[in-house]
Amino acid sequence: EPTVRTELMEQIPPIAIFLQESRPKFPTAFFEYLMPIVVRYLTDVNNQVRKAGQEALLILLEQDLVAQSDIENKVCPILLDLSAPDSDDEYKVEAVNIICKMASMLSRTTVEHMLLPRFCELCSDGKLFQVRKICAANFGDICNAVGQEATERLLIPKFFELCSDSVWGMRKACAECFMAVSYTTSPEVRRSKLSPLFISLISDTCRWVRQAAFQSLGPFISTFANPSSAGLYIREDGTLSIRPSPQDVASCQASNNINFISSSTNVA
Protein backbone atom coordinates (compact mmCIF):
# COMPACT_ATOMS: atom_id res chain seq x y z
CA GLU A 1 0.00 0.00 0.00
CA PRO A 2 1.34 3.47 -0.88
CA THR A 3 0.41 4.81 2.56
CA VAL A 4 2.62 2.15 4.18
CA ARG A 5 5.57 3.05 1.95
CA THR A 6 5.01 6.75 2.67
CA GLU A 7 4.97 6.14 6.43
CA LEU A 8 8.14 4.06 6.07
CA MET A 9 9.92 6.91 4.30
CA GLU A 10 9.00 9.32 7.09
CA GLN A 11 10.70 7.01 9.60
CA ILE A 12 13.94 6.63 7.64
CA PRO A 13 15.67 9.86 8.84
CA PRO A 14 15.21 9.23 12.61
CA ILE A 15 16.29 5.61 12.16
CA ALA A 16 19.34 6.76 10.21
CA ILE A 17 20.25 9.24 12.95
CA PHE A 18 19.93 6.46 15.57
CA LEU A 19 22.16 4.16 13.52
CA GLN A 20 24.73 6.94 13.10
CA GLU A 21 24.81 7.51 16.87
CA SER A 22 25.14 3.74 17.42
CA ARG A 23 27.55 3.13 14.57
CA PRO A 24 29.92 0.83 16.52
CA LYS A 25 27.01 -1.59 16.96
CA PHE A 26 25.56 -1.14 13.45
CA PRO A 27 28.49 -0.09 11.25
CA THR A 28 26.91 -0.87 7.87
CA ALA A 29 23.16 -1.12 8.54
CA PHE A 30 22.26 2.25 7.00
CA PHE A 31 24.28 1.78 3.81
CA GLU A 32 23.20 -1.85 3.29
CA TYR A 33 19.50 -1.62 4.12
CA LEU A 34 18.10 1.92 4.37
CA MET A 35 19.92 3.80 1.62
CA PRO A 36 18.83 1.34 -1.11
CA ILE A 37 15.19 1.83 -0.02
CA VAL A 38 15.47 5.62 -0.26
CA VAL A 39 17.02 5.39 -3.73
CA ARG A 40 14.37 2.91 -4.91
CA TYR A 41 11.50 5.05 -3.69
CA LEU A 42 12.72 8.02 -5.74
CA THR A 43 11.24 6.15 -8.72
CA ASP A 44 8.13 4.80 -7.01
CA VAL A 45 4.94 4.77 -9.10
CA ASN A 46 3.05 6.71 -6.43
CA ASN A 47 3.80 10.46 -6.30
CA GLN A 48 3.21 10.72 -2.52
CA VAL A 49 5.76 7.98 -1.91
CA ARG A 50 8.23 9.71 -4.22
CA LYS A 51 7.68 13.02 -2.42
CA ALA A 52 8.29 11.35 0.96
CA GLY A 53 11.44 9.75 -0.45
CA GLN A 54 12.70 13.09 -1.75
CA GLU A 55 12.09 14.76 1.61
CA ALA A 56 13.85 11.92 3.41
CA LEU A 57 16.82 12.19 1.05
CA LEU A 58 17.16 15.94 1.66
CA ILE A 59 17.08 15.43 5.43
CA LEU A 60 19.75 12.73 5.18
CA LEU A 61 21.94 15.01 3.05
CA GLU A 62 21.38 17.93 5.41
CA GLN A 63 22.46 15.77 8.35
CA ASP A 64 25.51 14.60 6.37
CA LEU A 65 24.44 10.97 6.73
CA VAL A 66 24.92 9.90 3.10
CA ALA A 67 28.38 8.80 2.03
CA GLN A 68 29.99 10.60 -0.90
CA SER A 69 30.23 7.30 -2.79
CA ASP A 70 26.47 6.72 -2.42
CA ILE A 71 25.73 10.24 -3.63
CA GLU A 72 27.85 9.82 -6.75
CA ASN A 73 27.10 6.16 -7.50
CA LYS A 74 23.46 5.80 -6.44
CA VAL A 75 21.63 9.12 -5.97
CA CYS A 76 23.01 11.22 -8.85
CA PRO A 77 22.58 8.50 -11.52
CA ILE A 78 18.91 8.07 -10.56
CA LEU A 79 18.29 11.83 -10.76
CA LEU A 80 20.07 12.02 -14.12
CA ASP A 81 17.88 9.22 -15.46
CA LEU A 82 14.70 10.87 -14.18
CA SER A 83 15.67 14.24 -15.70
CA ALA A 84 16.68 12.80 -19.10
CA PRO A 85 15.05 14.33 -22.22
CA ASP A 86 12.89 11.24 -22.78
CA SER A 87 11.80 10.93 -19.15
CA ASP A 88 8.18 11.20 -18.03
CA ASP A 89 7.15 14.85 -17.52
CA GLU A 90 6.15 14.44 -13.88
CA TYR A 91 9.36 12.61 -13.01
CA LYS A 92 11.46 15.23 -14.82
CA VAL A 93 9.89 18.14 -12.92
CA GLU A 94 10.47 16.35 -9.60
CA ALA A 95 14.05 15.45 -10.53
CA VAL A 96 15.09 19.00 -11.47
CA ASN A 97 13.51 20.27 -8.26
CA ILE A 98 15.46 17.83 -6.10
CA ILE A 99 18.69 18.53 -8.05
CA CYS A 100 18.34 22.25 -7.31
CA LYS A 101 17.58 21.66 -3.64
CA MET A 102 20.46 19.27 -3.01
CA ALA A 103 23.09 21.29 -4.91
CA SER A 104 23.92 23.42 -1.87
CA MET A 105 24.46 20.29 0.26
CA LEU A 106 26.97 18.57 -2.02
CA SER A 107 30.61 19.23 -2.73
CA ARG A 108 31.40 21.69 -5.51
CA THR A 109 33.19 18.97 -7.48
CA THR A 110 30.18 16.65 -7.40
CA VAL A 111 27.76 19.36 -8.48
CA GLU A 112 30.01 20.66 -11.26
CA HIS A 113 30.93 17.29 -12.75
CA MET A 114 27.72 15.30 -12.27
CA LEU A 115 24.76 17.69 -12.05
CA LEU A 116 25.75 20.95 -13.74
CA PRO A 117 25.74 19.60 -17.34
CA ARG A 118 22.22 18.27 -16.89
CA PHE A 119 21.07 21.51 -15.22
CA CYS A 120 22.32 23.47 -18.25
CA GLU A 121 20.38 21.14 -20.55
CA LEU A 122 17.22 21.58 -18.48
CA CYS A 123 17.51 25.38 -18.69
CA SER A 124 16.88 24.97 -22.42
CA ASP A 125 14.10 22.38 -22.12
CA GLY A 126 11.68 23.33 -24.89
CA LYS A 127 9.03 20.82 -23.88
CA LEU A 128 8.19 21.84 -20.31
CA PHE A 129 8.18 25.46 -19.17
CA GLN A 130 7.79 24.16 -15.58
CA VAL A 131 11.31 22.71 -15.82
CA ARG A 132 12.76 25.99 -17.07
CA LYS A 133 10.84 27.84 -14.34
CA ILE A 134 12.42 25.71 -11.60
CA CYS A 135 15.87 26.27 -13.14
CA ALA A 136 15.30 30.03 -13.27
CA ALA A 137 14.00 30.22 -9.70
CA ASN A 138 17.03 28.32 -8.34
CA PHE A 139 19.66 29.78 -10.66
CA GLY A 140 21.37 31.81 -7.94
CA ASP A 141 21.73 28.76 -5.70
CA ILE A 142 23.33 26.75 -8.49
CA CYS A 143 25.76 29.60 -9.22
CA ASN A 144 26.70 29.74 -5.56
CA ALA A 145 27.19 25.96 -5.48
CA VAL A 146 29.64 25.82 -8.40
CA GLY A 147 31.49 29.12 -7.93
CA GLN A 148 32.66 31.92 -10.21
CA GLU A 149 34.60 30.03 -12.90
CA ALA A 150 31.82 27.55 -13.78
CA THR A 151 29.18 30.27 -13.45
CA GLU A 152 30.85 32.54 -16.00
CA ARG A 153 31.81 29.71 -18.37
CA LEU A 154 28.61 27.63 -18.37
CA LEU A 155 25.77 29.29 -16.50
CA ILE A 156 25.81 32.92 -17.67
CA PRO A 157 24.95 31.95 -21.29
CA LYS A 158 22.00 29.94 -19.96
CA PHE A 159 20.96 32.86 -17.77
CA PHE A 160 20.82 35.06 -20.87
CA GLU A 161 18.50 32.51 -22.50
CA LEU A 162 16.17 32.42 -19.51
CA CYS A 163 16.11 36.22 -19.24
CA SER A 164 14.77 36.39 -22.80
CA ASP A 165 12.37 33.44 -22.46
CA SER A 166 8.99 33.86 -24.16
CA VAL A 167 7.21 33.01 -20.87
CA TRP A 168 7.12 36.13 -18.67
CA GLY A 169 7.19 34.06 -15.48
CA MET A 170 10.66 32.86 -16.44
CA ARG A 171 11.95 36.40 -16.90
CA LYS A 172 10.37 37.41 -13.58
CA ALA A 173 12.12 34.53 -11.79
CA CYS A 174 15.44 35.64 -13.31
CA ALA A 175 14.88 39.20 -12.10
CA GLU A 176 14.21 37.93 -8.59
CA CYS A 177 17.48 35.98 -8.37
CA PHE A 178 19.61 38.51 -10.28
CA MET A 179 21.50 39.70 -7.22
CA ALA A 180 22.57 36.16 -6.27
CA VAL A 181 23.81 35.49 -9.80
CA SER A 182 25.68 38.81 -9.94
CA TYR A 183 27.33 38.19 -6.58
CA THR A 184 28.97 35.04 -7.96
CA THR A 185 30.57 36.74 -10.97
CA SER A 186 33.64 38.92 -11.42
CA PRO A 187 33.31 42.75 -11.47
CA GLU A 188 34.08 42.76 -15.20
CA VAL A 189 31.30 40.28 -16.07
CA ARG A 190 28.99 42.16 -13.73
CA ARG A 191 29.68 45.43 -15.54
CA SER A 192 29.94 44.32 -19.17
CA LYS A 193 27.34 41.52 -19.35
CA LEU A 194 24.93 41.59 -16.43
CA SER A 195 24.30 45.33 -16.37
CA PRO A 196 22.91 45.46 -19.96
CA LEU A 197 20.94 42.29 -19.23
CA PHE A 198 19.38 43.87 -16.15
CA ILE A 199 18.42 46.96 -18.17
CA SER A 200 16.51 44.69 -20.55
CA LEU A 201 14.56 43.23 -17.61
CA ILE A 202 13.82 46.59 -16.09
CA SER A 203 12.50 47.66 -19.53
CA ASP A 204 10.52 44.45 -20.10
CA THR A 205 7.12 44.59 -21.81
CA CYS A 206 5.52 42.74 -18.87
CA ARG A 207 4.87 44.90 -15.81
CA TRP A 208 5.35 41.95 -13.44
CA VAL A 209 8.86 41.45 -14.77
CA ARG A 210 9.59 45.18 -14.51
CA GLN A 211 8.29 45.24 -10.94
CA ALA A 212 10.48 42.30 -9.93
CA ALA A 213 13.48 43.94 -11.60
CA PHE A 214 12.92 47.25 -9.77
CA GLN A 215 12.71 45.34 -6.48
CA SER A 216 16.07 43.71 -7.29
CA LEU A 217 17.69 46.97 -8.44
CA GLY A 218 19.09 47.94 -5.02
CA PRO A 219 20.47 44.47 -4.22
CA PHE A 220 21.99 44.27 -7.73
CA ILE A 221 23.70 47.65 -7.32
CA SER A 222 25.04 46.49 -3.95
CA THR A 223 27.04 43.73 -5.67
CA PHE A 224 29.22 46.45 -7.25
CA ALA A 225 30.31 47.65 -3.81
CA ASN A 226 33.52 46.54 -2.12
CA PRO A 227 32.39 44.22 0.72
CA SER A 228 35.35 45.21 2.91
CA SER A 229 34.39 48.89 2.83
CA ALA A 230 30.61 48.73 2.30
CA GLY A 231 30.04 45.87 4.76
CA LEU A 232 27.54 44.20 2.42
CA TYR A 233 27.47 40.41 2.24
CA ILE A 234 25.15 37.57 1.22
CA ARG A 235 23.74 35.34 3.95
CA GLU A 236 23.43 31.57 3.52
CA ASP A 237 19.74 31.98 2.70
CA GLY A 238 20.66 34.27 -0.23
CA THR A 239 19.49 37.54 1.33
CA LEU A 240 21.54 40.72 1.42
CA SER A 241 22.77 41.90 4.80
CA ILE A 242 25.07 44.53 6.28
CA ARG A 243 28.03 43.62 8.45
CA PRO A 244 28.71 46.35 11.03
CA SER A 245 32.09 48.04 10.74
CA PRO A 246 34.71 47.64 13.52
CA GLN A 247 34.09 51.28 14.47
CA ASP A 248 30.36 50.61 14.92
CA VAL A 249 31.08 47.50 17.00
CA ALA A 250 33.54 49.43 19.20
CA SER A 251 31.05 52.29 19.57
CA CYS A 252 28.29 49.87 20.54
CA GLN A 253 30.53 48.14 23.10
CA ALA A 254 31.57 51.49 24.57
CA SER A 255 27.91 52.53 24.82
CA ASN A 256 27.04 49.27 26.56
CA ASN A 257 29.90 49.73 29.01
CA ILE A 258 28.73 53.28 29.82
CA ASN A 259 25.19 52.03 30.37
CA PHE A 260 26.46 49.23 32.59
CA ILE A 261 28.58 51.64 34.69
CA SER A 262 25.65 54.04 34.94
CA SER A 263 23.33 51.26 36.07
CA SER A 264 25.87 50.04 38.63
CA THR A 265 26.24 53.58 40.00
CA ASN A 266 22.47 53.97 40.34
CA VAL A 267 22.20 50.64 42.18
CA ALA A 268 24.98 51.66 44.57
C-alpha positions as CSV (number, residue, x, y, z in Angstrom):
1,E,0.0,0.0,0.0
2,P,1.3,3.5,-0.9
3,T,0.4,4.8,2.6
4,V,2.6,2.2,4.2
5,R,5.6,3.1,2.0
6,T,5.0,6.8,2.7
7,E,5.0,6.1,6.4
8,L,8.1,4.1,6.1
9,M,9.9,6.9,4.3
10,E,9.0,9.3,7.1
11,Q,10.7,7.0,9.6
12,I,13.9,6.6,7.6
13,P,15.7,9.9,8.8
14,P,15.2,9.2,12.6
15,I,16.3,5.6,12.2
16,A,19.3,6.8,10.2
17,I,20.2,9.2,13.0
18,F,19.9,6.5,15.6
19,L,22.2,4.2,13.5
20,Q,24.7,6.9,13.1
21,E,24.8,7.5,16.9
22,S,25.1,3.7,17.4
23,R,27.5,3.1,14.6
24,P,29.9,0.8,16.5
25,K,27.0,-1.6,17.0
26,F,25.6,-1.1,13.5
27,P,28.5,-0.1,11.3
28,T,26.9,-0.9,7.9
29,A,23.2,-1.1,8.5
30,F,22.3,2.2,7.0
31,F,24.3,1.8,3.8
32,E,23.2,-1.8,3.3
33,Y,19.5,-1.6,4.1
34,L,18.1,1.9,4.4
35,M,19.9,3.8,1.6
36,P,18.8,1.3,-1.1
37,I,15.2,1.8,0.0
38,V,15.5,5.6,-0.3
39,V,17.0,5.4,-3.7
40,R,14.4,2.9,-4.9
41,Y,11.5,5.0,-3.7
42,L,12.7,8.0,-5.7
43,T,11.2,6.2,-8.7
44,D,8.1,4.8,-7.0
45,V,4.9,4.8,-9.1
46,N,3.1,6.7,-6.4
47,N,3.8,10.5,-6.3
48,Q,3.2,10.7,-2.5
49,V,5.8,8.0,-1.9
50,R,8.2,9.7,-4.2
51,K,7.7,13.0,-2.4
52,A,8.3,11.3,1.0
53,G,11.4,9.7,-0.5
54,Q,12.7,13.1,-1.7
55,E,12.1,14.8,1.6
56,A,13.8,11.9,3.4
57,L,16.8,12.2,1.1
58,L,17.2,15.9,1.7
59,I,17.1,15.4,5.4
60,L,19.7,12.7,5.2
61,L,21.9,15.0,3.0
62,E,21.4,17.9,5.4
63,Q,22.5,15.8,8.3
64,D,25.5,14.6,6.4
65,L,24.4,11.0,6.7
66,V,24.9,9.9,3.1
67,A,28.4,8.8,2.0
68,Q,30.0,10.6,-0.9
69,S,30.2,7.3,-2.8
70,D,26.5,6.7,-2.4
71,I,25.7,10.2,-3.6
72,E,27.9,9.8,-6.7
73,N,27.1,6.2,-7.5
74,K,23.5,5.8,-6.4
75,V,21.6,9.1,-6.0
76,C,23.0,11.2,-8.9
77,P,22.6,8.5,-11.5
78,I,18.9,8.1,-10.6
79,L,18.3,11.8,-10.8
80,L,20.1,12.0,-14.1
81,D,17.9,9.2,-15.5
82,L,14.7,10.9,-14.2
83,S,15.7,14.2,-15.7
84,A,16.7,12.8,-19.1
85,P,15.0,14.3,-22.2
86,D,12.9,11.2,-22.8
87,S,11.8,10.9,-19.2
88,D,8.2,11.2,-18.0
89,D,7.2,14.8,-17.5
90,E,6.1,14.4,-13.9
91,Y,9.4,12.6,-13.0
92,K,11.5,15.2,-14.8
93,V,9.9,18.1,-12.9
94,E,10.5,16.4,-9.6
95,A,14.0,15.5,-10.5
96,V,15.1,19.0,-11.5
97,N,13.5,20.3,-8.3
98,I,15.5,17.8,-6.1
99,I,18.7,18.5,-8.0
100,C,18.3,22.3,-7.3
101,K,17.6,21.7,-3.6
102,M,20.5,19.3,-3.0
103,A,23.1,21.3,-4.9
104,S,23.9,23.4,-1.9
105,M,24.5,20.3,0.3
106,L,27.0,18.6,-2.0
107,S,30.6,19.2,-2.7
108,R,31.4,21.7,-5.5
109,T,33.2,19.0,-7.5
110,T,30.2,16.6,-7.4
111,V,27.8,19.4,-8.5
112,E,30.0,20.7,-11.3
113,H,30.9,17.3,-12.8
114,M,27.7,15.3,-12.3
115,L,24.8,17.7,-12.0
116,L,25.7,20.9,-13.7
117,P,25.7,19.6,-17.3
118,R,22.2,18.3,-16.9
119,F,21.1,21.5,-15.2
120,C,22.3,23.5,-18.2
121,E,20.4,21.1,-20.5
122,L,17.2,21.6,-18.5
123,C,17.5,25.4,-18.7
124,S,16.9,25.0,-22.4
125,D,14.1,22.4,-22.1
126,G,11.7,23.3,-24.9
127,K,9.0,20.8,-23.9
128,L,8.2,21.8,-20.3
129,F,8.2,25.5,-19.2
130,Q,7.8,24.2,-15.6
131,V,11.3,22.7,-15.8
132,R,12.8,26.0,-17.1
133,K,10.8,27.8,-14.3
134,I,12.4,25.7,-11.6
135,C,15.9,26.3,-13.1
136,A,15.3,30.0,-13.3
137,A,14.0,30.2,-9.7
138,N,17.0,28.3,-8.3
139,F,19.7,29.8,-10.7
140,G,21.4,31.8,-7.9
141,D,21.7,28.8,-5.7
142,I,23.3,26.7,-8.5
143,C,25.8,29.6,-9.2
144,N,26.7,29.7,-5.6
145,A,27.2,26.0,-5.5
146,V,29.6,25.8,-8.4
147,G,31.5,29.1,-7.9
148,Q,32.7,31.9,-10.2
149,E,34.6,30.0,-12.9
150,A,31.8,27.6,-13.8
151,T,29.2,30.3,-13.4
152,E,30.8,32.5,-16.0
153,R,31.8,29.7,-18.4
154,L,28.6,27.6,-18.4
155,L,25.8,29.3,-16.5
156,I,25.8,32.9,-17.7
157,P,24.9,31.9,-21.3
158,K,22.0,29.9,-20.0
159,F,21.0,32.9,-17.8
160,F,20.8,35.1,-20.9
161,E,18.5,32.5,-22.5
162,L,16.2,32.4,-19.5
163,C,16.1,36.2,-19.2
164,S,14.8,36.4,-22.8
165,D,12.4,33.4,-22.5
166,S,9.0,33.9,-24.2
167,V,7.2,33.0,-20.9
168,W,7.1,36.1,-18.7
169,G,7.2,34.1,-15.5
170,M,10.7,32.9,-16.4
171,R,12.0,36.4,-16.9
172,K,10.4,37.4,-13.6
173,A,12.1,34.5,-11.8
174,C,15.4,35.6,-13.3
175,A,14.9,39.2,-12.1
176,E,14.2,37.9,-8.6
177,C,17.5,36.0,-8.4
178,F,19.6,38.5,-10.3
179,M,21.5,39.7,-7.2
180,A,22.6,36.2,-6.3
181,V,23.8,35.5,-9.8
182,S,25.7,38.8,-9.9
183,Y,27.3,38.2,-6.6
184,T,29.0,35.0,-8.0
185,T,30.6,36.7,-11.0
186,S,33.6,38.9,-11.4
187,P,33.3,42.8,-11.5
188,E,34.1,42.8,-15.2
189,V,31.3,40.3,-16.1
190,R,29.0,42.2,-13.7
191,R,29.7,45.4,-15.5
192,S,29.9,44.3,-19.2
193,K,27.3,41.5,-19.4
194,L,24.9,41.6,-16.4
195,S,24.3,45.3,-16.4
196,P,22.9,45.5,-20.0
197,L,20.9,42.3,-19.2
198,F,19.4,43.9,-16.2
199,I,18.4,47.0,-18.2
200,S,16.5,44.7,-20.6
201,L,14.6,43.2,-17.6
202,I,13.8,46.6,-16.1
203,S,12.5,47.7,-19.5
204,D,10.5,44.5,-20.1
205,T,7.1,44.6,-21.8
206,C,5.5,42.7,-18.9
207,R,4.9,44.9,-15.8
208,W,5.3,41.9,-13.4
209,V,8.9,41.4,-14.8
210,R,9.6,45.2,-14.5
211,Q,8.3,45.2,-10.9
212,A,10.5,42.3,-9.9
213,A,13.5,43.9,-11.6
214,F,12.9,47.2,-9.8
215,Q,12.7,45.3,-6.5
216,S,16.1,43.7,-7.3
217,L,17.7,47.0,-8.4
218,G,19.1,47.9,-5.0
219,P,20.5,44.5,-4.2
220,F,22.0,44.3,-7.7
221,I,23.7,47.7,-7.3
222,S,25.0,46.5,-3.9
223,T,27.0,43.7,-5.7
224,F,29.2,46.4,-7.2
225,A,30.3,47.7,-3.8
226,N,33.5,46.5,-2.1
227,P,32.4,44.2,0.7
228,S,35.4,45.2,2.9
229,S,34.4,48.9,2.8
230,A,30.6,48.7,2.3
231,G,30.0,45.9,4.8
232,L,27.5,44.2,2.4
233,Y,27.5,40.4,2.2
234,I,25.1,37.6,1.2
235,R,23.7,35.3,3.9
236,E,23.4,31.6,3.5
237,D,19.7,32.0,2.7
238,G,20.7,34.3,-0.2
239,T,19.5,37.5,1.3
240,L,21.5,40.7,1.4
241,S,22.8,41.9,4.8
242,I,25.1,44.5,6.3
243,R,28.0,43.6,8.5
244,P,28.7,46.3,11.0
245,S,32.1,48.0,10.7
246,P,34.7,47.6,13.5
247,Q,34.1,51.3,14.5
248,D,30.4,50.6,14.9
249,V,31.1,47.5,17.0
250,A,33.5,49.4,19.2
251,S,31.1,52.3,19.6
252,C,28.3,49.9,20.5
253,Q,30.5,48.1,23.1
254,A,31.6,51.5,24.6
255,S,27.9,52.5,24.8
256,N,27.0,49.3,26.6
257,N,29.9,49.7,29.0
258,I,28.7,53.3,29.8
259,N,25.2,52.0,30.4
260,F,26.5,49.2,32.6
261,I,28.6,51.6,34.7
262,S,25.7,54.0,34.9
263,S,23.3,51.3,36.1
264,S,25.9,50.0,38.6
265,T,26.2,53.6,40.0
266,N,22.5,54.0,40.3
267,V,22.2,50.6,42.2
268,A,25.0,51.7,44.6
